């Protein structure tokens, strides 16, 4: 019979092996991309003969504004602390693509604060519009601030007085500043509490992003309920489930909410309300 201490030690050893494997994968990834770059590609003059392809480690460190020793230790898979800022600097120095940068942060076990930060290119925005329009069920798309990027007629029928009104549309501002939301949404207090906790969880990597900060600051000034819920620091994962509405003409209606994320822009969400 295995003792509790032996089990704990085995789990600790497994964790250590997993962490070491992750560090090796990170080091291998950085080395491979360093060796692909030439000094000319990053604006450095060619100095002396090079016994290895690509950039030297100290050149990557110089371009990143980091210690050469520290960068070398990362490639050597040593156990060192890596900050989000340092990873961003290395990603820029190595000219990583968006997918490569995302992979780098995943290997380091960090969340990239710039993931999804870029505005949707025109073709992607058009595709989001087309995807929402093609859905028969009520559907809408949200960005990282939960501004509504697109919605269909079925969603407009549910959210009358909001989605059919002119001007920008934000889900948080609607829920906390539009009295019609409290009438429409069943169990509004419970839903409002959960929505604030979901938003905090989704925005954990970019709460200081200017648009996000401007939104939460404004809501705290304009809604005492939002301010109280935001101060509680609750965090929950976004989940589907039942969503009930007191519809002005259709009466009590219920849906199952399903959410998908846009590839390459995972802060853009497609929300569908299935009957």
ZAMARMI-503244 format. One record per residue: residue in one letter; chain; y, x, z of N, C-alpha, C in turn. Coordinates in Angstrom, 3 decimals. Each point is the difference from the previous one (the first is absolute). Last residue first. Layout:
% ZAMARMI-503244
   residu   chaine        n.y        n.x        n.z       ca.y       ca.x       ca.z        c.y        c.x        c.z
        A        A          Y          X          Z          Y          X          Z          Y          X          Z
...
//
This chain:
% ZAMARMI-503244
   residu   chaine        n.y        n.x        n.z       ca.y       ca.x       ca.z        c.y        c.x        c.z
        X        A     27.765    -33.145    -28.926     -0.293     -1.303      0.619     -1.324      0.055      0.728
        X        A      3.231      4.289     -0.677     -1.107     -0.687     -0.645     -0.325     -1.300      0.727
        X        A      4.119      3.722     -0.715     -0.389     -1.058      0.925     -1.044     -0.874     -0.700
        X        A      2.004      5.405     -0.567     -0.451     -1.256     -0.579     -0.419     -0.956      1.089
        X        A      2.937      4.957     -1.030     -0.492     -0.963      0.989     -0.354     -1.286     -0.712
        X        A      0.983      5.540     -0.998     -0.173     -1.300     -0.644     -0.658     -0.930      1.009
        X        A      3.077      4.764      0.621     -1.120     -0.869      0.339      0.036     -1.268     -0.839
        X        A      1.938      5.444      0.613      0.202     -1.237     -0.748     -1.242     -0.864      0.164
        X        A      0.273      4.385      1.758      0.865     -0.852      0.806      0.412     -1.255     -0.749
        X        A     -2.761      3.507     -1.893     -0.737     -0.810      0.962      0.886     -0.727      0.995
        X        A     -0.087      2.289     -4.825      1.153     -0.481      0.787     -0.570     -0.894      1.095
        X        A     -3.034      2.086     -2.886      1.113      0.914     -0.206      1.260     -0.384      0.735
        X        A     -3.267     -3.916     -0.821     -0.419      1.389     -0.134      1.196      0.883     -0.326
        X        A      0.346     -4.635      2.739      0.151      0.527     -1.347     -0.380      1.473     -0.037
        X        A     -1.982     -3.954      3.419      1.057      0.999     -0.150     -0.020      0.582     -1.407
        X        A     -1.525     -5.011      2.560     -0.426      1.197     -0.727      1.203      0.935     -0.130
        X        A     -1.717     -4.685      3.107      1.016      0.965     -0.409     -0.640      1.187     -0.704
        X        A     -0.755     -5.596      1.702     -0.646      1.231     -0.441      1.092      0.932     -0.527
        X        A     -0.689     -4.998      3.078      0.854      1.045     -0.582     -0.817      1.246     -0.322
        X        A     -0.998     -5.489      0.343     -0.508      1.283      0.475      0.812      1.087     -0.692
        X        A      1.553     -5.312      1.219     -0.426      1.008     -0.964     -0.681      1.153      0.725
        X        A      1.935     -5.614      0.625     -0.529      1.250      0.533     -0.453      0.909     -1.137
        X        A      3.405     -4.668      1.347     -0.822      0.719     -0.974     -0.381      1.350      0.574
        X        A      2.455     -5.174      1.215     -0.625      1.190      0.580     -0.912      0.659     -1.043
        X        A      3.662     -2.953     -2.238     -0.519     -0.110      1.355     -0.573      1.316      0.505
        X        A      2.364     -1.152     -4.226     -1.467      0.034     -0.032     -0.624     -0.099      1.380
        X        A      4.819      0.090     -0.746     -0.543     -1.109     -0.801     -1.520     -0.047      0.010
        X        A      2.555      3.308      2.575      0.837     -1.212      0.062     -0.555     -1.174     -0.796
        X        A     -3.004      3.830      2.530      0.705     -0.144     -1.268      0.786     -1.311     -0.015
        X        A     -2.063      3.455      3.584      0.401     -1.404      0.058      0.834     -0.261     -1.261
        X        A     -3.991      3.919      0.799      1.384     -0.375     -0.274      0.179     -1.506      0.188
        X        A     -3.596      4.700      1.067      0.273     -1.426     -0.068      1.475     -0.303     -0.171
        X        A     -4.075      4.005     -0.559      1.448     -0.170      0.022      0.285     -1.480     -0.217
        X        A     -4.488      3.570      1.296      0.596     -1.306     -0.245      1.511      0.052      0.093
        X        A     -2.457      4.554     -1.302     -0.308     -1.079      0.920      0.772     -1.260     -0.333
        X        A      0.232      5.864     -0.496      0.052     -1.315     -0.645     -0.268     -1.083      1.026
        X        A      2.323      4.783      1.280     -1.276     -0.653     -0.249      0.229     -1.299     -0.769
        X        A      2.426      4.988      1.821      0.196     -1.218     -0.788     -1.367     -0.576     -0.344
        X        A      0.758      2.895      4.504     -0.267      0.127     -1.426      0.243     -1.333     -0.695
        X        A      2.738      1.427      4.460     -1.302     -0.535     -0.406     -0.170      0.217     -1.499
        X        A      3.471      1.152      4.610     -0.489      0.456     -1.302     -1.359     -0.622     -0.259
        X        A      4.794     -0.266      3.531     -1.353     -0.413     -0.351     -0.341      0.448     -1.417
        X        A      4.188      0.523      2.928     -0.771      1.099     -0.598     -1.446     -0.376     -0.313
        X        A      4.112     -2.365      1.982     -1.299      0.035      0.674     -0.947      1.049     -0.574
        X        A      4.427     -1.161     -1.725      0.074      0.880      1.173     -1.333      0.113      0.723
        X        A      0.569     -2.995     -3.685      0.033      1.391     -0.467     -0.022      0.974      1.175
        X        A      0.323     -4.649      0.867     -1.336      0.364     -0.472     -0.050      1.462     -0.443
        X        A      4.183     -1.779      1.336     -0.914      0.010      1.144     -1.403      0.447     -0.422
        X        A      3.278     -0.546     -3.365      0.347      1.131      0.866     -0.960      0.102      1.176
        X        A     -0.364     -3.736     -2.894     -0.487      1.228     -0.620      0.268      1.195      0.910
        X        A      1.752     -4.040      1.447     -1.471     -0.040      0.049     -0.574      1.274     -0.613
        X        A      4.651     -0.739     -0.170     -0.417      0.383      1.348     -1.528      0.024      0.115
        X        A      3.125      0.726     -4.421     -1.033     -0.873      0.555     -0.433      0.517      1.366
        X        A      3.452      2.182     -2.597      0.157     -1.386     -0.446     -1.022     -0.958      0.600
        X        A      0.171      4.870      0.818      1.326     -0.552      0.298      0.054     -1.505     -0.239
        X        A     -3.912      2.351     -1.066      0.176      0.033      1.454      1.371     -0.541      0.404
        X        A     -0.993      0.463     -4.589     -0.751     -1.110      0.589      0.128     -0.020      1.520
        X        A      1.969      3.577     -2.402      0.698     -1.253     -0.276     -0.720     -1.178      0.649
        X        A     -2.039      4.248      0.268      1.235     -0.027      0.798      0.734     -1.327     -0.186
        X        A     -3.826      0.801     -2.623     -0.360     -0.285      1.390      1.231     -0.026      0.900
        X        A      0.670      1.069     -4.613     -0.563     -1.340      0.156     -0.284     -0.322      1.464
        X        A      1.478      4.343     -1.152      1.085     -0.964     -0.175     -0.505     -1.423      0.215
        X        A     -3.167      3.486      0.012      0.831      0.030      1.195      1.142     -1.018     -0.085
        X        A     -2.702      0.554     -3.779     -0.780     -0.614      1.080      0.826     -0.063      1.272
        X        A      1.896      2.201     -3.757     -0.100     -1.451     -0.206     -0.767     -0.710      1.117
        X        A      0.392      4.843      0.318      1.270     -0.726      0.102     -0.117     -1.503     -0.251
        X        A     -3.857      2.918      2.266      0.443     -0.143     -1.379      1.231     -0.920      0.004
        X        A     -2.707      1.030      3.851      1.348      0.535     -0.114      0.492      0.023     -1.438
        X        A     -4.374     -1.502      1.143      0.903     -0.865      0.758      1.445      0.500     -0.061
        X        A     -4.535      1.329     -2.189      1.361      0.070     -0.532      0.946     -0.970      0.696
        X        A     -4.767      0.596      0.992      0.317      1.318     -0.554      1.442      0.099     -0.475
        X        A     -1.870     -4.114      1.796     -0.024      1.040      1.028      0.417      1.360     -0.523
        X        A     -0.431     -4.742     -1.890      1.142      0.889     -0.218      0.007      1.185      0.960
        X        A     -3.375     -3.472      0.107      0.076      0.410     -1.400      1.088      1.048     -0.222
        X        A     -0.501     -1.952      4.325     -1.169      0.810     -0.343      0.098      0.528     -1.427
        X        A      3.322     -2.994      1.504      0.127      1.289      0.677     -1.168      0.913     -0.357
        X        A     -0.173     -4.405     -1.610      1.027      0.773     -0.692      0.179      1.376      0.643
        X        A     -2.929     -3.066      2.048     -0.547      0.473     -1.271      1.015      0.874     -0.733
        X        A      1.367     -2.142      3.962     -0.958      1.066      0.310     -0.625      0.571     -1.271
        X        A      2.878     -3.700     -0.430      0.773      1.162      0.447     -0.937      1.175      0.286
        X        A     -2.001     -4.101     -1.065      0.648      0.585     -1.177      0.825      1.221      0.379
        X        A     -2.073     -2.641      3.389     -0.951      0.834     -0.730      0.663      0.695     -1.194
        X        A      2.575     -3.021      2.564     -0.385      1.147      0.819     -0.925      0.930     -0.778
        X        A      1.191     -4.076     -1.991      1.141      0.910      0.041     -0.338      1.260      0.784
        X        A     -3.138     -3.523     -0.123      0.069      0.697     -1.278      1.137      1.011     -0.003
        X        A     -0.435     -2.783      3.765     -1.131      0.926     -0.077      0.041      0.812     -1.282
        X        A      3.285     -3.394      0.607      0.165      1.094      0.973     -1.116      1.036     -0.074
        X        A     -0.229     -3.997     -2.876      0.982      1.029     -0.367      0.129      1.113      1.040
        X        A     -3.231     -3.946     -1.218     -0.045      0.950      1.127      0.927      1.180     -0.273
        X        A     -0.270     -2.375     -4.350     -0.700     -0.488      1.179     -0.075      1.108      1.054
        X        A      3.807     -0.510     -3.853     -1.152      0.807      0.423     -0.604     -0.572      1.271
        X        A      3.967     -2.056     -2.038     -1.086      0.090     -0.973     -1.258      0.639      0.571
        X        A      4.124     -0.390      2.508     -0.534     -1.338     -0.283     -1.235      0.081     -0.872
        X        A      2.347      3.922      0.996     -0.581     -0.496      1.248     -0.583     -1.394     -0.174
        X        A      2.340      2.007     -3.598     -1.277      0.669      0.232     -0.674     -0.524      1.253
        X        A      4.416     -1.408     -1.272     -1.058     -0.677     -0.733     -1.359      0.629      0.219
        X        A      4.075      1.845      1.703     -0.589     -1.026      0.874     -1.119     -0.752     -0.716
        X        A      1.606      5.118     -0.731      0.045     -1.278     -0.711     -0.697     -1.055      0.855
        X        A      0.227      4.616      1.306      1.380     -0.455     -0.151      0.140     -1.340     -0.707
        X        A     -4.232      2.472      0.959      0.795      0.046      1.235      1.412     -0.567     -0.125
        X        A     -3.291      0.138     -3.668     -0.724     -0.491      1.173      0.903     -0.089      1.225
        X        A      1.728      1.832     -4.096     -0.315     -1.419     -0.123     -0.612     -0.529      1.296
        X        A      0.803      4.574     -0.347      1.258     -0.721      0.166     -0.228     -1.507     -0.116
        X        A     -3.684      2.795     -0.814      0.389      0.060      1.402      1.298     -0.781      0.247
        X        A     -1.585      0.407     -4.483     -0.879     -0.841      0.807      0.405      0.002      1.473
        X        A      3.293      0.490     -4.294     -0.728      0.879      0.902     -0.809     -0.859      0.960
        X        A      3.159     -0.206     -4.898     -0.899     -0.712      0.906     -0.802      1.012      0.812
        X        A      4.942     -0.675     -3.283     -1.137      0.794      0.476     -0.811     -0.763      1.035
        X        A      2.769     -3.135     -3.371      0.265      1.182      0.814     -1.253      0.738      0.426
        X        A      0.273     -5.497     -1.006      0.503      1.209     -0.669      0.147      1.162      0.978
        X        A     -3.809     -3.908      0.582      1.437      0.199      0.225      0.459      1.274     -0.706
        X        A     -4.574     -1.673      0.351      0.729     -0.646     -1.092      1.518      0.119      0.180
        X        A     -3.087      1.766      3.207     -0.295      0.658     -1.272      0.722     -0.653     -1.174
        X        A      0.952     -2.007      4.198      0.081      1.462      0.127     -0.227      0.668     -1.360
        X        A     -0.159     -4.734      0.630      1.186      0.349      0.752      0.144      1.495      0.230
        X        A     -4.861     -1.683     -0.730      1.192     -0.648     -0.522      1.186      0.297      0.902
        X        A     -4.941      1.731     -0.422      1.196      0.500      0.696      1.268     -0.570     -0.633
        X        A     -4.234     -1.339     -1.754     -0.241      0.090      1.444      1.311      0.312      0.723
        X        A      0.061     -0.138     -4.688     -0.264     -1.347      0.503     -0.250      0.002      1.504
        X        A      0.495      4.092     -2.292      1.286     -0.685      0.114     -0.183     -1.401      0.570
        X        A     -3.804      2.524     -1.080      0.619      0.468      1.245      1.339     -0.688      0.222
        X        A     -2.203     -0.911     -4.002     -0.778     -0.580      1.094      0.555      0.443      1.353
        X        A      1.789      1.802     -4.010      0.462     -1.369      0.246     -0.744     -0.643      1.163
        X        A      0.358      5.324      0.150     -0.329     -0.963     -1.047      0.446     -1.405      0.410
        X        A      1.838      5.378      1.012     -0.704     -1.153      0.554     -0.280     -0.967     -1.137
        X        A      2.065      5.439      1.433     -0.422     -0.996     -0.994     -0.704     -1.136      0.731
        X        A      2.208      3.483      2.412      0.175      0.555     -1.338     -0.311     -1.016     -1.088
        X        A      1.704     -0.063      5.402     -0.910     -0.639     -0.953      0.322      0.516     -1.403
        X        A      0.541      2.607      4.856      0.773     -0.728     -1.002     -0.979     -0.548     -1.028
        X        A     -1.140      2.825      3.820     -0.423     -1.392     -0.147      1.038     -0.821     -0.752
        X        A     -0.105      4.809      0.644      0.899     -0.750      0.880     -0.351     -1.483      0.058
        X        A     -2.461      2.919     -2.842     -0.148      0.523      1.353      0.937     -0.670      1.005
        X        A     -1.222     -3.027     -4.145      0.125      1.456      0.057     -0.039      0.433      1.460
        X        A     -2.362     -4.511     -2.551      0.992      0.537      0.928      0.081      1.515     -0.126
        X        A     -1.781     -4.865     -2.842     -0.118      1.436      0.220      1.144      0.473      0.876
        X        A     -2.946     -4.972     -0.929      1.264      0.718     -0.061     -0.267      1.468      0.305
        X        A     -2.528     -5.353     -0.979     -0.049      1.459      0.093      1.400      0.579     -0.069
        X        A     -3.454     -4.826     -0.072      1.295      0.520      0.420     -0.085      1.509      0.232
        X        A     -3.579     -1.668     -3.412      0.342     -0.322      1.381      1.414      0.468      0.317
        X        A     -1.868      1.033     -4.201      0.167     -1.453      0.092      0.431     -0.424      1.400
        X        A      0.997      4.710     -2.766     -0.788     -0.558      1.105      0.276     -1.497      0.100
        X        A      2.301      2.959     -3.051     -1.342     -0.346     -0.487     -0.869     -0.628      1.076
        X        A      4.467      1.693      0.832      0.073     -1.198     -0.831     -1.379     -0.467     -0.456
        X        A      0.395      4.063      2.400      0.305     -1.140      0.876      0.019     -1.294     -0.806
        X        A     -0.568      3.988     -2.404     -1.172     -0.256      0.846      0.226     -1.217      0.894
        X        A      3.578      1.585     -2.693     -1.033     -0.647     -0.808     -1.217     -0.353      0.840
        X        A      3.512      2.409      2.061      0.452     -1.339     -0.373     -1.086     -0.752     -0.758
        X        A     -0.802      4.482      0.937     -0.074     -0.794      1.225      0.427     -1.440     -0.285
        X        A      0.467      3.063     -3.475     -1.407     -0.316      0.222     -0.190     -0.825      1.274
        X        A      4.281      1.628     -1.033     -0.367     -1.052     -0.943     -1.459     -0.408      0.187
        X        A      1.578      3.611      2.486      0.624     -1.236      0.485     -0.358     -1.166     -0.908
        X        A     -1.366      4.252     -1.342     -0.791     -0.465      1.141      0.564     -1.295      0.567
        X        A      2.294      2.161     -3.522     -1.258     -0.558     -0.499     -0.858     -0.527      1.139
        X        A      4.151      2.147      1.030      0.187     -1.282     -0.670     -1.324     -0.609     -0.446
        X        A     -0.139      3.185      4.262      0.494      0.149     -1.374     -0.008     -1.349     -0.707
        X        A      0.599      0.453      5.333     -0.988     -0.295     -1.046      0.597      0.274     -1.372
        X        A      1.795      2.801      4.189      0.101     -1.352     -0.576     -1.070     -0.202     -1.063
        X        A     -0.991      3.419      3.999      0.735     -0.062     -1.257      0.097     -1.439     -0.496
        X        A     -2.493      1.214      3.941      1.444     -0.063      0.214      0.783     -0.154     -1.300
        X        A     -4.958      0.446      1.047      0.558     -1.284     -0.403      1.509     -0.082      0.118
        X        A     -1.860      3.800      2.600     -0.962     -0.796     -0.752      0.586     -1.366     -0.297
        X        A      1.991      3.672      2.592      0.523     -0.358     -1.306     -0.973     -0.840     -0.815
        X        A     -0.960      1.809      4.401      1.135     -0.927      0.132      0.577     -0.428     -1.337
        X        A     -5.142      1.434      1.348      1.122      0.476     -0.792      1.158     -0.980      0.109
        X        A     -4.008      1.172      3.569      0.478     -1.064     -0.867      1.262      0.464     -0.702
        X        A     -4.428      2.986      1.903      1.356     -0.464      0.246      0.340     -1.138     -0.961
        X        A     -3.976      3.113      0.299     -0.036     -1.064      0.993      1.363     -0.523      0.374
        X        A     -1.460      3.376     -3.376      0.611      0.476      1.241     -0.010     -1.059      1.099
        X        A     -1.658     -1.020     -4.334     -0.802      1.119      0.508      0.530      0.504      1.342
        X        A      2.479     -3.326     -2.257     -1.256     -0.548      0.509     -0.884      1.101      0.591
        X        A      3.982      1.236     -2.166      0.279     -0.615      1.304     -1.269     -0.594      0.604
        X        A     -0.342      1.818     -4.334      0.336      1.051      0.960      0.220     -0.591      1.389
        X        A     -0.580     -2.969     -3.608     -1.272      0.617      0.392      0.232      1.090      1.040
        X        A      3.773     -2.011     -1.926     -0.692     -0.966      0.843     -1.317      0.577      0.523
        X        A      2.367      2.530     -3.150      0.705     -0.012      1.282     -0.686     -0.947      0.982
        X        A     -1.572      0.060     -4.396     -0.368      1.236      0.686      0.662      0.079      1.374
        X        A      1.125     -3.600     -2.819     -1.391     -0.136      0.439     -0.434      1.237      0.780
        X        A      4.290      0.074     -1.934     -0.053     -1.007      1.061     -1.419     -0.163      0.547
        X        A      0.954      4.749     -2.030      0.246     -1.352     -0.490     -0.076     -0.974      1.159
        X        A      1.381      5.262      0.628     -1.099     -0.960      0.003      0.445     -1.340     -0.575
        X        A      1.939      4.812      0.633      0.249     -0.943     -1.094     -1.130     -1.030     -0.099
        X        A      0.818      3.593      3.339     -1.146      0.072     -0.908      0.111     -0.978     -1.158
        X        A      3.358      0.142      3.399     -0.114      1.367     -0.509     -1.118      0.121     -1.029
        X        A      0.601     -4.120      2.282      1.076      0.243     -0.958     -0.126      1.385     -0.616
        X        A     -3.022     -1.133      3.397     -0.252     -0.844     -1.169      1.065      0.221     -1.072
        X        A      0.589      2.099      4.161     -1.068      0.644     -0.773     -0.296     -0.806     -1.268
        X        A      3.088     -1.835      3.037      0.552      1.211     -0.606     -1.039      0.705     -0.860
        X        A     -1.346     -3.749      2.498      0.892     -0.408     -1.089      0.567      1.217     -0.721
        X        A     -2.569      0.732      3.848     -0.840     -0.448     -1.119      0.854     -0.412     -1.189
        X        A      2.218      1.108      3.973     -0.586      1.193     -0.614     -0.876     -0.379     -1.187
        X        A      1.846     -3.493      2.575      1.024      0.699     -0.740     -0.527      1.235     -0.711
        X        A     -2.832     -2.447      2.907      0.248     -0.744     -1.234      1.043      0.710     -0.860
        X        A     -2.844      3.077      3.325      0.920     -1.135      0.081      0.135     -0.687     -1.355
        X        A     -3.923      3.078      2.613      0.706     -0.183     -1.266      0.873     -1.242      0.110
        X        A     -2.983      3.906      3.197      0.696     -1.283     -0.064      0.824     -0.073     -1.280
        X        A     -4.686      2.872      0.546      1.437      0.072      0.249      0.591     -1.401     -0.113
        X        A     -4.808      2.892     -0.373      0.440     -1.202      0.719      1.472      0.154      0.381
        X        A     -2.408      2.242     -4.466      0.135      0.186      1.441      0.562     -1.271      0.631
        X        A     -1.120      1.168     -4.791     -0.631     -1.072      0.780      0.025      0.272      1.497
        X        A      2.051      2.453     -3.833     -1.203      0.576      0.606     -0.723     -0.989      0.911
        X        A      4.110     -1.131     -2.093     -0.964      0.254     -1.077     -1.303      0.565      0.544
        X        A      3.463     -0.598      3.096     -0.447     -1.311     -0.506     -1.029      0.200     -1.106
        X        A      2.068      3.825      1.754     -0.977     -0.563      0.932     -0.500     -1.368     -0.467
        X        A      3.492      2.092     -2.386     -1.276      0.689     -0.215     -1.083     -0.573      0.900
        X        A      4.426     -1.499      0.604     -0.592     -0.550     -1.218     -1.366      0.639     -0.281
        X        A      2.411      1.714      3.635     -0.417     -1.382      0.279     -0.661     -0.612     -1.236
        X        A      1.928      4.286     -0.401     -1.211      0.030      0.837     -0.538     -1.406      0.225
        X        A      4.102      0.495     -2.244     -1.108      0.432     -0.851     -1.307      0.008      0.778
        X        A      4.141     -3.319      1.172     -0.536      1.313      0.338     -1.179      0.333     -0.900
        X        A      3.700     -3.371     -1.949     -0.934      0.068      1.118     -0.424      1.442      0.256
        X        A      2.604     -2.388     -3.669      0.815      0.267      1.179     -0.824      0.120      1.259
        X        A     -1.373     -0.664     -4.741     -0.088     -1.123      0.943      0.922      0.182      1.198
        X        A     -0.484      3.341     -3.403      0.494     -1.208     -0.670      0.045     -1.188      0.950
        X        A     -1.872      4.043      1.600      1.428      0.163     -0.261      0.598     -1.250     -0.630
        X        A     -4.656      0.142      0.642      0.694     -0.111      1.285      1.505      0.113     -0.189
        X        A     -2.669      0.753     -3.727     -0.026     -1.426      0.349      0.738     -0.225      1.318
        X        A     -0.547      4.397     -1.265      0.947     -0.658     -0.905      0.043     -1.506      0.258
        X        A     -3.082      2.764      2.275      1.339      0.180      0.547      1.057     -0.637     -0.892
        X        A     -4.537     -0.035     -1.391      0.215     -0.867      1.159      1.419      0.134      0.538
        X        A     -0.686      0.948     -5.166     -0.495      0.580      1.239      0.293     -0.964      1.153
        X        A     -0.759     -1.686     -5.202      0.950      0.486      0.988     -0.714      0.686      1.159
        X        A     -2.623     -0.135     -4.698      0.928     -0.906      0.664      0.941      0.675      0.964
        X        A     -4.705      2.392     -1.015      0.811     -0.916     -0.818      0.981     -0.780      0.853
        X        A     -1.574      5.045      1.267     -0.540     -1.356      0.060      0.890     -0.913     -0.837
        X        A      1.020      4.550      0.377     -1.458      0.094     -0.030     -0.665     -1.365      0.033
        X        A      4.909      1.962     -1.805     -0.633     -1.021      0.828     -1.518      0.102     -0.151
        X        A      4.711      3.406     -0.595     -1.264     -0.503     -0.528     -0.624     -0.976      0.985
        X        A      5.416      0.559     -0.059     -1.219      0.782      0.193     -1.218     -0.633     -0.620
        X        A      3.803     -3.271      0.230      0.191      1.301      0.653     -1.358      0.671      0.191
        X        A      2.789     -4.372     -2.680     -1.285      0.706      0.137      0.223      1.404      0.547
        X        A      3.298     -4.245      1.180     -0.197      1.079     -0.977     -1.361      0.650      0.190
        X        A      1.145     -5.266      1.072     -0.056      1.316      0.623     -0.181      1.072     -1.069
        X        A      0.105     -5.049     -0.431      1.281      0.693     -0.021      0.027      1.333      0.694
        X        A     -3.754     -3.121     -0.902      0.772     -0.397      1.182      1.302      0.775      0.112
        X        A     -3.079      0.687     -3.606     -0.020     -1.460      0.136      0.834     -0.482      1.176
        X        A     -0.764      4.691     -0.897      0.983     -0.586     -0.906      0.097     -1.510      0.176
        X        A     -3.322      2.473      2.405      1.359      0.181      0.523      1.059     -0.650     -0.880
        X        A     -4.748     -2.251     -0.181      0.509      1.323     -0.316      1.383      0.160      0.618
        X        A     -4.557     -3.282      1.249      1.421      0.162     -0.297      0.327      1.455     -0.337
        X        A     -4.375     -1.586      1.396      0.319     -0.583     -1.306      1.442      0.265     -0.424
        X        A     -1.897      1.240      4.291     -0.461      0.901     -1.056      0.279     -0.544     -1.397
        X        A      1.009     -2.592      3.886      0.837      1.206     -0.006     -0.377      0.899     -1.174
        X        A     -2.629     -3.768      0.830      1.263     -0.354     -0.645      0.982      1.166     -0.001
        X        A     -4.202      0.570      2.100     -0.237     -0.331     -1.408      1.315     -0.310     -0.710
        X        A      0.059      0.738      4.680     -0.239      1.232     -0.742     -0.167     -0.276     -1.495
        X        A      0.454     -3.677      2.959      1.249      0.750     -0.130     -0.201      1.262     -0.836
        X        A     -3.837     -2.528      1.003      0.899     -0.766     -0.884      1.301      0.763     -0.225
        X        A     -3.139      1.720      3.072     -0.480      0.146     -1.377      0.930     -0.694     -0.989
        X        A      0.878     -0.514      4.625      0.260      1.359     -0.454     -0.423      0.226     -1.434
        X        A     -1.043     -4.137      1.997      1.448      0.132     -0.162      0.354      1.387     -0.530
        X        A     -4.459     -0.823      1.123      0.351     -0.757     -1.206      1.488      0.107     -0.280
        X        A     -1.588      1.884      3.976     -0.440      0.787     -1.159      0.366     -0.703     -1.297
        X        A      0.835     -2.272      4.014      0.933      1.114     -0.161     -0.390      0.871     -1.191
        X        A     -2.880     -3.526      1.167      1.256     -0.529     -0.539      1.008      1.115     -0.222
        X        A     -4.049      1.068      2.118     -0.240     -0.309     -1.407      1.268     -0.519     -0.669
        X        A      0.107      0.718      4.624     -0.055      1.284     -0.714     -0.215     -0.216     -1.488
        X        A     -0.137     -3.750      2.804      1.361      0.508     -0.090      0.047      1.322     -0.759
        X        A     -4.232     -1.897      0.898      0.748     -0.825     -0.956      1.417      0.497     -0.191
        X        A     -2.697      2.067      3.270     -0.474      0.355     -1.341      0.758     -0.795     -1.059
        X        A      0.882     -1.046      4.476      0.520      1.332     -0.320     -0.417      0.431     -1.398
        X        A     -1.703     -4.030      1.726      1.430     -0.130     -0.293      0.590      1.341     -0.411
        X        A     -4.459     -0.052      1.458      0.116     -0.663     -1.301      1.461     -0.130     -0.410
        X        A     -0.891      1.645      4.279     -0.362      0.992     -1.014      0.105     -0.582     -1.397
        X        A      0.695     -2.861      3.615      1.108      0.943     -0.085     -0.277      1.061     -1.061
        X        A     -3.407     -3.065      1.014      1.087     -0.662     -0.723      1.190      0.939     -0.175
        X        A     -3.564      1.529      2.603     -0.408     -0.106     -1.401      1.084     -0.645     -0.839
        X        A      0.608      0.259      4.657      0.114      1.327     -0.614     -0.372     -0.042     -1.479
        X        A     -0.574     -3.916      2.535      1.429      0.300     -0.155      0.204      1.335     -0.690
        X        A     -4.384     -1.190      1.151      0.502     -0.852     -1.088      1.466      0.280     -0.274
        X        A     -1.984      2.116      3.653     -0.501      0.569     -1.249      0.492     -0.796     -1.193
        X        A      1.024     -1.591      4.308      0.742      1.232     -0.276     -0.451      0.621     -1.315
        X        A     -2.297     -3.843      1.645      1.340     -0.316     -0.518      0.793      1.249     -0.349
        X        A     -5.298      0.408     -0.318      0.978     -0.266      1.050      1.345     -0.341     -0.623
        X        A     -5.078     -0.818     -2.051      1.203      0.807     -0.129      1.011     -0.387      1.071
        X        A     -5.579     -0.161     -0.043      1.201     -0.851      0.000      1.247      0.884      0.000
//
